[in-house]
Amino acid sequence: MGKYDPLAAFLRRRAADDIELTFTEIERRLGALLPKAAQAHGWWSGDGVQVRAWSAVGFGTELTGPERVRFTRRSVGD
């Protein structure tokens, strides 16, 4: 199991198409701290193992403020 799999599993079970979480809420689901790099927009997009985890369950992300992230279910074909 990968570090970000618990977050992906949480997102997969969500009925809503988007959810905004704080870093603390994400860390609780992971059972681990996010890296300092998570403060940067680029960490939430790109090709890292973390991005692959939520992309695999159909979500994209947007850093919406200090230590806040919106996960949005992508349309088919995005």
N, C-alpha and C positions, 0 to 999 in steps of 0.2 A: 504494500500500500504506500502511495506517495504522500508526501507532507500535505499537499493541498487537496487530497481526495475527500476528507471530511467536509470541506467547504463545498466541493463539487456535489457531493451527495445531498447536502442541505439545499443547494440551489435546485437540483433535479426534483426534489420533493415539493418545491414551491409551486403553487397554482398561479400566483401573480406573475405578471410579465416583468416587473421590476421590483427591486428592493434596495434600499439604501442602508448600509451598515457602517458602523464606526470601526476603526482598527481594533479597538478592544473587543467588540462583538465578533469580529473575524478571528482574532487570536483565541478567543474562548472556544470557537468551533474547531480551530486547528489544534488546540492544546499546545501552542507554541507562539513565540513572538514573531511578528513580521520583521523582515530585515530593514535596516535604515533606508535602503534603496526604495522601499515602498512609498516613501514621501514624494518621489518623483513620478510625474505622469507616465513617463516611458515604461516604468516597471509594470504598469497595469495593462499595457498593450505590448505588442511585439511578439517574441517567439520563445519566451521562457517557459519552464516547466509549470509555473503557476498559471500562466495564460492558457496553456494547453489544457489544464485541468478544468477551468470553467468554460472554455470554448468547447470542450468535448461534450458538455451537457447543454450547449446552446446559448451561452451567455457572453455578452461583451461587458466592458467596464468603463466607467468614467470616474476619475477622481474629482469629487464635487466640492471639496473644501479640506481644511486641515484635518487629516485622519478620518475622512469620510469617503466612501466609495458607493457608487450606484451600479448595481448589476442589472442589466437589461437583457431579456430574452430576445435573441435575434430572429428575424423573419427567415423563412426558408430561402436559401440562395444568398444570404449575406455572408 
